[in-house]
Amino acid sequence: MLRSVIRGSGSALPKRAVSNAEMAAMVDTTDEWIVERTGIRNRYIAGEGETTATLATEAARQALAAAGIDASEVGLIVLATATPDQTFPASATQVQHALGCNGGIAFDVAAVCSGFLYALSVADSMLKTGMAKTALVIGSETFSRILDWDDRTTCVLFGDGAGAMVLQAQEVDENDPAAPGIIATKLHADGRHNELLYVDGGPSTTGTVGKLRMRGKEVFRHAVTNLAQVLQDVLAHSGYTATDLDWVVPHQANARILDATARKLGLPAEKVIVTVDRHANTSAASVPLAYDTAVRDGRIKPGDLVMFEAMGGGFTWGASLARV
């Protein structure tokens, strides 16, 4: 059986870190208010010369180095982002050029906070059908550039950053439970909820980039329900149970969502990777950024069974199970 195996990961953050205290000097908020409602203590904001593509490139370089793979081997780049450098061409092509692996496949995927899982699934499918042998899957965002900095309910929630994984197609024994690779993925979307989380602009409507708008309480309710269900669906499909999981790497939107989802599944908090306190919500970048953080600090080890999950505007949501 052919599986997409995670060979390495990497991440990148802008130079400027912004604490809650600094946010409190900008808008009517406090450190206590932000921490109590979100768990966020810090975020990174892109400065001059730092873009979705430059952050993605740095994360990709780190992932290639961790995998011990040269960029010339990469035949596919799938970049998940809601904040591309340009309307077109795809920011993935800029990453491809910067890495010097021109000539393969490179494109962007837009599914907001679920974008990385959508990109991971697309790359997994393409590797399994022989479209490429080695892929870079990247989530990269500069959400700071679509925030309304006068809206204290949203501007404190988000940050910029990037995360990347190198995948390679590998033959494995389907009867070996320890075989590495992506085991199962479930993705969903429901466009009825557009008005709960969206950007109020676009090339075809306003001709402007627009600003992020969100109705937080409604998003919270949908997130806990949808994420718990899709995790259970992936487990049922793959024949595992929640107790089999070594780690859950969730989208880092809000610490309260992470806690509520874990409780609904009966998962101990110590099995959930949490980086929202350090990075805030980095949308499509949050899952690979959290994964890379946990790999590099030694928590996630080769052979671990890891569940990735996310939900974002659209609504879109999904989960993916992998033996790393």
C-alpha positions as CSV (number, residue, x, y, z in Angstrom):
1,M,0.0,0.0,0.0
2,L,1.2,3.5,-0.9
3,R,1.1,6.1,1.9
4,S,2.2,9.7,2.2
5,V,4.8,9.8,5.0
6,I,5.8,12.9,6.9
7,R,9.6,13.2,6.5
8,G,10.2,16.6,8.2
9,S,8.6,19.8,9.4
10,G,9.5,23.4,9.8
11,S,8.1,26.7,10.9
12,A,8.7,30.5,10.7
13,L,7.5,33.5,12.6
14,P,7.9,37.2,12.0
15,K,10.5,39.1,14.0
16,R,8.1,41.2,15.9
17,A,6.4,39.7,19.0
18,V,3.4,41.6,20.4
19,S,2.3,40.9,23.9
20,N,-1.1,41.4,25.4
21,A,0.2,44.4,27.2
22,E,1.1,46.0,23.9
23,M,-2.3,45.2,22.5
24,A,-3.9,46.8,25.6
25,A,-2.0,50.0,24.7
26,M,-3.6,49.9,21.2
27,V,-7.2,49.0,21.9
28,D,-9.6,48.9,24.9
29,T,-8.6,45.5,26.3
30,T,-6.5,44.0,29.1
31,D,-4.2,41.0,29.4
32,E,-6.6,39.4,31.9
33,W,-9.5,39.8,29.4
34,I,-7.6,38.2,26.6
35,V,-6.1,35.3,28.6
36,E,-9.4,34.4,30.3
37,R,-11.4,34.3,27.0
38,T,-8.8,32.9,24.6
39,G,-5.6,31.7,26.4
40,I,-3.6,34.0,24.2
41,R,-0.6,35.8,25.7
42,N,1.5,36.7,22.6
43,R,1.3,36.9,18.8
44,Y,3.7,37.7,16.0
45,I,3.1,40.5,13.5
46,A,4.7,40.6,10.1
47,G,6.8,43.7,9.3
48,E,8.2,45.3,6.2
49,G,9.5,42.6,3.8
50,E,7.7,39.8,5.7
51,T,4.9,38.3,3.6
52,T,3.0,35.0,3.4
53,A,5.4,33.8,0.7
54,T,8.6,34.7,2.6
55,L,7.4,33.1,5.8
56,A,6.3,30.0,3.8
57,T,9.7,29.8,2.1
58,E,11.5,29.9,5.5
59,A,9.2,27.2,6.9
60,A,9.7,25.1,3.8
61,R,13.5,25.4,4.1
62,Q,13.4,24.2,7.7
63,A,11.2,21.3,6.8
64,L,13.5,20.2,4.0
65,A,16.5,20.5,6.3
66,A,14.8,18.4,8.9
67,A,13.9,15.8,6.3
68,G,17.4,15.8,4.8
69,I,15.9,16.3,1.4
70,D,17.1,18.7,-1.3
71,A,14.6,21.2,-2.8
72,S,15.3,19.7,-6.2
73,E,13.4,16.6,-5.2
74,V,10.2,18.5,-4.6
75,G,7.7,17.9,-7.3
76,L,4.6,19.4,-5.6
77,I,4.0,22.4,-3.4
78,V,0.5,23.0,-2.0
79,L,0.3,26.2,0.0
80,A,-2.8,26.8,2.2
81,T,-3.5,30.5,2.8
82,A,-6.3,33.1,3.0
83,T,-3.8,35.9,2.7
84,P,-1.8,35.4,-0.5
85,D,0.9,37.9,-1.5
86,Q,-1.1,38.7,-4.7
87,T,-4.6,37.9,-6.1
88,F,-2.6,35.9,-8.6
89,P,-0.3,34.1,-9.3
90,A,-0.4,31.6,-6.4
91,S,2.0,32.3,-3.6
92,A,3.1,28.7,-3.9
93,T,4.8,29.6,-7.2
94,Q,6.9,32.3,-5.4
95,V,7.9,29.7,-2.8
96,Q,8.8,27.3,-5.6
97,H,11.0,29.9,-7.3
98,A,12.7,30.9,-4.0
99,L,13.6,27.3,-3.3
100,G,14.8,26.7,-6.9
101,C,12.6,23.8,-7.7
102,N,10.8,25.3,-10.7
103,G,9.0,23.0,-13.1
104,G,6.9,20.9,-10.8
105,I,3.3,21.5,-9.5
106,A,2.6,24.5,-7.3
107,F,-0.7,26.0,-6.3
108,D,-2.6,27.6,-3.4
109,V,-5.6,26.2,-1.4
110,A,-8.1,28.5,0.3
111,A,-10.0,27.0,3.2
112,V,-9.1,29.5,5.9
113,C,-8.2,27.8,9.2
114,S,-8.9,24.4,7.8
115,G,-6.6,25.1,4.8
116,F,-3.7,23.1,5.9
117,L,-5.8,19.9,6.3
118,Y,-7.3,20.5,2.9
119,A,-3.8,21.0,1.4
120,L,-2.6,17.9,3.2
121,S,-5.4,15.8,1.8
122,V,-4.8,17.2,-1.7
123,A,-1.1,16.4,-1.6
124,D,-1.8,13.0,-0.1
125,S,-4.1,12.1,-3.0
126,M,-1.7,13.4,-5.6
127,L,1.2,11.5,-4.1
128,K,-0.8,8.3,-4.1
129,T,-1.7,8.7,-7.7
130,G,1.9,9.3,-8.8
131,M,1.6,13.0,-9.7
132,A,4.7,13.5,-7.6
133,K,7.0,11.6,-5.2
134,T,7.9,14.4,-2.8
135,A,5.6,17.2,-1.7
136,L,5.8,20.4,0.4
137,V,2.6,21.1,2.2
138,I,2.6,24.6,3.8
139,G,0.2,26.8,5.8
140,S,1.2,30.4,5.8
141,E,-0.7,33.5,6.8
142,T,-0.3,37.3,7.4
143,F,-3.7,37.8,9.0
144,S,-2.5,41.1,10.6
145,R,-3.1,42.7,7.2
146,I,-6.8,41.9,7.1
147,L,-7.6,42.8,10.7
148,D,-9.7,45.7,11.8
149,W,-7.4,47.1,14.5
150,D,-10.2,49.1,16.0
151,D,-12.2,45.9,16.7
152,R,-10.9,44.6,20.0
153,T,-13.0,41.4,19.7
154,T,-11.0,40.2,16.7
155,C,-7.7,42.0,16.5
156,V,-6.4,40.4,19.7
157,L,-7.1,36.9,18.4
158,F,-4.8,36.5,15.4
159,G,-1.1,36.4,14.5
160,D,1.1,35.7,11.5
161,G,3.3,32.7,10.8
162,A,4.0,29.6,8.7
163,G,4.4,25.9,9.1
164,A,5.4,23.2,6.6
165,M,5.7,19.5,6.2
166,V,7.6,17.4,3.7
167,L,5.6,14.3,2.5
168,Q,7.0,11.4,0.5
169,A,5.2,8.5,-1.1
170,Q,6.3,5.2,0.4
171,E,5.2,1.6,0.1
172,V,4.1,0.2,3.4
173,D,2.7,-3.1,4.7
174,E,-1.1,-2.4,5.2
175,N,-1.2,-5.1,7.9
176,D,1.5,-3.4,10.0
177,P,-0.2,-1.1,12.6
178,A,3.2,0.7,13.1
179,A,3.5,1.6,9.4
180,P,4.0,5.4,9.0
181,G,2.0,7.8,6.9
182,I,-1.4,9.4,6.6
183,I,-4.0,6.9,7.6
184,A,-7.4,8.6,7.1
185,T,-8.8,12.1,6.5
186,K,-12.3,13.5,6.6
187,L,-13.1,17.0,5.3
188,H,-16.4,19.0,5.4
189,A,-17.8,22.4,4.4
190,D,-21.1,24.2,5.0
191,G,-21.6,27.5,3.2
192,R,-24.7,28.4,5.2
193,H,-22.6,30.0,7.9
194,N,-20.7,32.5,5.8
195,E,-21.9,35.5,7.9
196,L,-20.4,34.1,11.1
197,L,-16.8,34.3,10.0
198,Y,-15.7,36.1,6.8
199,V,-13.8,39.0,5.2
200,D,-16.0,41.8,3.9
201,G,-14.2,42.4,0.7
202,G,-12.7,40.7,-2.4
203,P,-11.7,41.3,-6.1
204,S,-15.1,40.3,-7.5
205,T,-17.3,42.3,-5.0
206,T,-15.7,45.3,-3.5
207,G,-12.4,45.4,-5.4
208,T,-10.7,45.7,-2.0
209,V,-9.0,43.2,0.4
210,G,-11.6,43.8,3.1
211,K,-11.4,43.1,6.9
212,L,-12.1,40.1,9.0
213,R,-15.5,39.9,10.7
214,M,-16.6,37.3,13.2
215,R,-19.4,36.4,15.5
216,G,-17.4,34.6,18.1
217,K,-20.0,32.9,20.3
218,E,-21.7,31.2,17.3
219,V,-18.3,30.2,15.9
220,F,-17.4,28.7,19.2
221,R,-20.5,26.6,19.4
222,H,-20.1,25.2,15.9
223,A,-16.4,24.5,16.4
224,V,-16.8,22.3,19.4
225,T,-19.6,20.3,17.9
226,N,-18.1,19.9,14.4
227,L,-14.5,19.1,15.6
228,A,-15.6,16.5,18.1
229,Q,-17.7,14.8,15.4
230,V,-15.1,14.8,12.7
231,L,-12.5,13.4,15.1
232,Q,-14.8,10.6,16.0
233,D,-15.6,9.9,12.3
234,V,-11.9,9.6,11.4
235,L,-11.3,7.3,14.4
236,A,-14.2,5.1,13.4
237,H,-13.1,4.9,9.8
238,S,-9.5,4.0,10.7
239,G,-10.4,1.5,13.5
240,Y,-8.8,3.4,16.3
241,T,-10.2,4.9,19.5
242,A,-9.4,8.1,21.3
243,T,-7.3,6.2,23.8
244,D,-5.0,5.0,21.0
245,L,-3.9,8.5,20.2
246,D,-0.6,9.8,21.4
247,W,-1.3,13.4,20.4
248,V,-3.9,15.7,19.1
249,V,-2.6,18.7,17.1
250,P,-5.6,21.0,16.8
251,H,-6.1,24.3,15.1
252,Q,-5.0,26.9,17.6
253,A,-8.0,29.2,17.7
254,N,-8.9,29.5,21.3
255,A,-7.8,27.6,24.4
256,R,-11.5,27.2,25.5
257,I,-12.4,25.5,22.2
258,L,-9.4,23.1,22.6
259,D,-10.4,22.3,26.2
260,A,-14.1,21.8,25.3
261,T,-13.3,19.5,22.3
262,A,-10.9,17.4,24.4
263,R,-13.5,17.0,27.1
264,K,-16.2,16.0,24.6
265,L,-13.9,13.2,23.3
266,G,-12.7,12.2,26.8
267,L,-9.1,13.1,25.9
268,P,-6.7,14.1,28.7
269,A,-5.5,17.7,28.3
270,E,-1.8,16.5,28.4
271,K,-2.4,14.8,25.0
272,V,-3.4,18.0,23.3
273,I,-0.6,20.2,21.8
274,V,-1.3,23.9,22.7
275,T,0.6,26.8,21.2
276,V,-2.2,29.4,21.0
277,D,-0.8,31.1,24.1
278,R,2.5,31.8,22.2
279,H,1.3,32.3,18.6
280,A,-2.4,33.2,18.8
281,N,-4.6,32.1,15.9
282,T,-2.4,31.8,12.7
283,S,-5.2,30.3,10.6
284,A,-3.9,27.8,8.1
285,A,-0.4,28.0,9.6
286,S,-1.5,26.9,13.1
287,V,-1.7,23.1,12.7
288,P,1.8,22.7,11.1
289,L,3.3,25.4,13.4
290,A,2.0,23.6,16.5
291,Y,3.2,20.2,15.1
292,D,6.7,21.5,14.4
293,T,6.9,23.1,17.8
294,A,6.0,19.8,19.5
295,V,8.4,17.8,17.3
296,R,11.3,20.1,18.0
297,D,10.7,20.2,21.8
298,G,10.7,16.4,21.8
299,R,7.0,15.7,22.7
300,I,6.0,14.2,19.3
301,K,8.3,11.3,18.4
302,P,8.7,8.9,15.5
303,G,6.0,6.2,15.7
304,D,3.5,8.3,17.5
305,L,-0.2,8.3,16.4
306,V,-1.2,11.9,15.8
307,M,-4.6,13.4,15.0
308,F,-4.7,16.8,13.2
309,E,-7.9,18.8,13.3
310,A,-9.2,22.3,12.3
311,M,-12.2,24.4,11.6
312,G,-12.4,27.8,9.9
313,G,-14.5,30.2,7.9
314,G,-16.8,28.8,5.3
315,F,-17.5,26.9,7.5
316,T,-14.8,24.3,6.6
317,W,-13.6,21.7,9.0
318,G,-11.8,18.4,9.0
319,A,-9.4,15.9,10.7
320,S,-6.5,13.7,9.6
321,L,-4.9,10.8,11.4
322,A,-1.2,9.9,10.8
323,R,1.5,7.7,12.2
324,V,4.6,9.9,12.2
